[in-house]
Amino acid sequence: MASLILALLLAGGQQTAPQPAHAAPTLQQLFDQATKAGEAGRCAEAVQVFEQIEQNPKAMANPTVRAAVDVRKGYCLAQLERSEEGEAAIRRGLPVLAAKGAGFAEEVRQAHLALGQVALLRFDYSGAAAEYLLVLDSATGPGRVRPLMALSQVTMFDQDGAAIRYAGEARSIALADPSFDKKARASVQTQYARALLNAGRAPEAYAELKDSLRKQGGLTTKVGISDLVTRSDLAIAAWLNHDAESARNYLAYTGAGRFEKSPFERARDMTLPACGAETGLKPDDMAIVQFSLAEDGHVAGVLPVYAPAGRTAAIAFAREVRGWSWTPEDARAIPPLFRLTTRMEMRCTNAAERPDLTQPLAAAAAAWLESKGVSDAGWSALPDAKAAPLERAALAAARAKGDRPGVIAAALALVENSVVPEVERRMLAAEASSLAEMLSAPPAVRAYLELGKAEMADEQRGRSAARRALLARLEFQNDPLVAATLRLLIAMPGYRTPAPSDADALLAAVVAAPSLPERHPLKVAALLQRANLAAKHGDLAAAQRAFAQTGLTSRQCALLGLKPAMRSTGDLSNLFPDTAQRLGFEGWVRTEFDVATDGKTIAPRVVSSYPAFVFDEAANTMAKGLRYTSSYRPEDGVACSAQDTAVAFRISHMPK
């Protein structure tokens, strides 16, 4: 294929003359340059060079040349997260090359492998397997190893034995063929062991991975991608074999949780899949998910590694990770190797979606912007890290056109974007609020934008004062939705901050608001909080009356984001695991638990952690010591199900 374009052009009757030293690159040189760049992983460079070739009308008039460019450029487009363009390009070129017969057989195989990779990236494991099987059908000898490995990867959650058979055949070929060196054999053995792990055969996997590790040179301080992967898999195998000490030791030799300059921070936007029928996930289902992180903070690729609950579970976890976002600063602080390959432990969440108390105002603002011909242009469907540059571009365009509603919409999107720095968010909140005043926007819209500024106050007292100042404004007092929202926000307790002395009066005004329906979410939240206050003061009859009016079950927090506030964190001393401290681990854990009516936590469980396993026990112990504000429930001892908290473990100080 190296002289493909030149050969095709010569076959078409074109002649080439010797090129002077200063001449522009020939088509063949450009094709070779692009191909080498793609093979080396420099896909942005490869695409640029392929696009230069596409500017040559004579070359592109040859169907085979065009097909070859489409296939190779398509592969790189997929690697650059332009999967739809990439797949379309490969599918355009593939039939043309396939029709050319044996001379293009290798190019056709590479095209099917690329299509399998594209399908894998969108979690279409069946589609990926179909492409890999096409490659396997025509492969012989050592050429079978790559499609066999790929097939094992996409079938290892199916629990039908196929993944072990595919990887087992690849293993037999690699161990018998002298063209495979120790590291290549170790890579095949690692995939074989991973298939065993997902089939519940941890002891066999543990032995296989130890042999793979020996072939890689053992536990040394030198860590590359293959070392990191094998040692991480060894940690899973050791943990499943109840060898916790070895699991932590293998993880220590990956470098995970042991960064020299800064810790691996949690994502700013880090959702979890829901437990239940929709996902098929149960609370005890666990997965280890591997992903790569781009410098701008978005997740560039996701690969579930261990998911004993099966393919549906593996994909549910992986889809959620794909939507996570880090700030660019946090992402760039992560060493490049760990941006390329990081793993986390995950479980599903029992938490039902609970919109914020300001959700009714947010809906009013969205409706008003829509009436002005403004939409989010798809921002809300993107991870925050990917949305931020588009939102900034829209803001600049709206400013240039003098489109005030457009400026408000883009500014509001940036204010609500988790990866945007707070200084920028404060400035944009002020700008949006000012423009809404100029446009005489409805009170609900202006109040929502003003609250955006108020919520960025440094302390709870500062936020409360800002909210009271807004409630003092006549136009907000006279708007039922705005007044109810502000009163409810003011009446709520905060972290180590009790409800204000006039809380019951504020809540009573919300409940009595004549313009809001009887079961409006704000009224339900106010009734529930009145029940909590009455019970706290010993008036159980009043508490029962208020709760009865909510229509809630005993285990519901509220229709909006009303949930118990944390009062104390308990005793944090001696929580840092001795082994983790000795090995130099840092990390974080997010736990989920129910909250009893007396404010104590019930049955905490880890729902996400980094590094996997290391701090799980310590985090659950800490969660047991958390205390929340007391609540009233008439039927049982649970005030709120699926509350959560995150704890960071830093060697320089205690967990926080």
Buried (B, 14 or more C-beta within 10 A) or exposed (E): BEEBBBBBBEEEEEEEEEEEEEEEBBBBBBBBBBBBBBEEEBBEBBBBBBEBBBEEEEBEEBBBBBBBBBBBBBBBBBBBEBBEBBBBBBBBBBEBBBEBEEEBEEBBBBBBBBBBBBBBBBBBBEBBBBBBBBBBEBBEEBBBBBBBBBBBBBBBBBBEEBBBBBBBBBBBBBEEEEEBEEBBBBBBBBBBBBBBBBBEBBEBBBBBBBBBBEBBEEBEEEBEEBBBBBBBBBBBBBBBBEBBEBBBBBBBBBBBBBBEEEBBBBBBBBEBBBBBEEBBBEBEBBBBBBBBBBBBBBBBBBBBBBBBBBBBBBBBBBBBBBBBBBBBEBBBBBBEBBBBBBBBBBBBBBBEEBBEBBBBBBBBBBEBBEEBEBEBBEBEEBBBBBBBEBBBEBBEEBBEEEBBBBBBBBBBBBBBBBBBEEEBBBBBBBBBBEBBEEBEBBBBBBBBBBBBBBBBBEEBEEBBBBBBEBBEBEEBBEBBBBBBBBBBBBBBBBEEBEBBEEBBEBBBBBBEBEEBEEEBBBBBBBBBBBBBBBBBEEBEEBBBBBBEBBEBEBBBBBBBBBBBBBBEBBEBEEBBBEBBEEBEBBBBBBBBBBBBBEBBBBEBBBBBBBBBBBBBBBBBBBBBBBBBBBBBBEEEEBBBBBBBBBBBBEEEEBBE
